[in-house]
Amino acid sequence: MTRASTRLTSLIAVLATSVLLLLLGAAPGAAQAVAGVPGAATAVTATKDDTAHTATVTWKAPSSDGGSPITGYRLVRLTTAGPTVGSTTVGPGIRSRVYTNLAPGTTLIVAVIPLNAAGSGPARTTSITMAQATLTTDTPTITGTAQVGSILTAHPGTWGPPPVSFSFQWYAGSTRILGATGSVYTPTSTDVGKPLKVQVTGAKPGYASSARFSAPTAPVLRDVPVVPGAVSSTVITQDDRDRTATLTWTPPFSDGGSPVTGYRVTRNGTDASGNGPLTVILGPDARSWTAVDLARETTYELTVAAINAVGTGAPTTEEVTLRLGVITPVAPVIVGTPQVGSTLTVDAGTWEPQPVTLTYQWNRYSTPIPGATGRSYTLVADDAGQAISVTVTGSKPGYPPTSITSPQVTVTLPEGSRVVDVAAGDYHSLAVTADGRVFAWGANFSGQLGDGTTTDRPTPVAVAGITDAVAVAAGQGFSLAATADGHVYAWGQNQYGQLGDGTTTDRRSPALVAGVTDAVDVTAALTHALALTADGRLYAWGDNTEGALGDGTDTHRYTPIVVPGLSDVVSVSTSYSHSLAATADGSVYHWGYFPDGGLGDGNPGRYTPARVSGIPPVVSVAAGGSHALAVGADGRAYTWGANMDGQFGNGTRVANPAPAPVRHATRQDLTGIVEVAGAFHSLAVTSSGELFVWGRNERGQLGLGVAGAWESWPTLNPAISGIRSVAVSYQHSLAVTADGRVYAWGVNERGQLGDGSIVNRRSPVVVGGIG
């Protein structure tokens, strides 16, 4: 239904209601039901005969006579402009009425109201619109001479039935002439050479309007020849390589009353050879001209104008700017042995078009090396373990500089400088080399880097006084190292005695942990620590909130105590306020506070170690922020606890207190696992050195090149391979490769990624400067 018909229907309903109320003697809004009146007439319709100008309204009796016989029907004729134009009453047996002399285009509206002795029933309306009539038309004619300054008159011819009103629109060729809407028109110079015609439109109330075109006149003549019109359809085509531009055109629409004898073409400015503006005269058949030897990055105007015996017509101008040339580079290749002390040289190939001047910038990972701008570069100690590349830039007058970077080569580490273990604290990181040195980087607010200061370090610094470390661990603001002679050293924050030296004094340099003489491994949580001895015992010290130390109390310990009830421990890990241990027989023990999912048995907290049930024999464990992980003897990874960030790796975010295997999205178990690590995200290393990641990723801590809420299925990180060991904190991750290099990714706000910046990294970067 159209908007107009919708308004008409609504108006009919309102008018019908008003008529009924008036006929009943009641004001609108004050009508009240009359018991016993008949129902509404049914099947009320209207048909028309446009030729006879008549319409017939028909109806059927109401379904209810209200309990009193129908005495007749009142027919009320309505219009869209008022409530009624008259009414009539017919007998009870009448079922139709014919309305005559209806004008074309008018709308007949009739309300049918049944009557009985009790009164008038409801009105039922119908409407019908008479068709518009069609005008008879004639072909318009034009009188007068088609010449500039002469008056042309349009004659509509005979249209009917009269009277008919007319409107006019003049055309030059097929183009409407703006403002030419009268019955007369005087041609102007712009009409020369064009035939004219007029469109006449007739209109009459009740009739559909009609339009007719006259026949075209002869082309408009000019009394006195003038210069030709402007050329048309100009197009400019440039060739940046050949430094040319070609202007093309079509002849003017009007020759001014005198044949075109040629074309005047000009080029402004100075060309590449120093020649100034240029003008050429071409013959009448010319349709293009090419400007040559144009200077690059210079804007030129190419102008063309037609010529006849009277003179030169209006010019048409196009602009063109030649772009700079394009240098074709060759991918550079680094030649030489990538080891400290060796000299690398770049083979840059031959760049075209010759000659091209080449400059060089050597890069350490992706950062330019200050002063390394020659074709050769000698590797220094800071390059050990780093990815080295060189960027070659070619330049040539008239061409934009072009740069291309070589593939990276990785500088091998000296045997003793290869990293064998890493640890990730909340905002700092640690690494131990094959020759027993410890390096630290990142935040240093409590001296946790062990360099005697509290200055943050975005690149690794050596920890003072430790030369034979075998393992390291990092807590919230403190660090640990186990040495080859079985001692443990600690430094940094000591609020809860987490340094194990019997005090609560912070240390900026390593201090000996009291009473531990045969340690082989260490692990740290926020504010407490554990050490594993060669004979499988565990020592614990520091913050004992919620029984994190496993000694059956919540008393803080400022020197190490032996964790009771455990022996033959082969793996230990702690995080926040809970700890895990695996024993030689493959059992797993869990203690501390672990509310999200329980300690493997649904119990959220224990003050002494309790065996985790429902898990196959394991070989190592890792404590996450709110979940736990273990590597089974079968090479599978198992998880339990909280899962709000998908850290289970099973495609869900549903917690589970019972250990379950980590699975691929294909629902197959993740196998071949040799090491796991977790915080609120999880990492797993396979026997082939692949790295799988899952869990929280809002800061890019999965190293997949993107940041998102989480990954609930294990995803292979393709950026690095040959992984031997991993470590994680809340928002950053570390990995050690088989050749002893360290990679880091995630949050870097305190320099904890060790790449010399504080820029967060969503993909792994090499930690340099270890060695």
Disulfide bonds with the S-S distance in Angstrom:
none
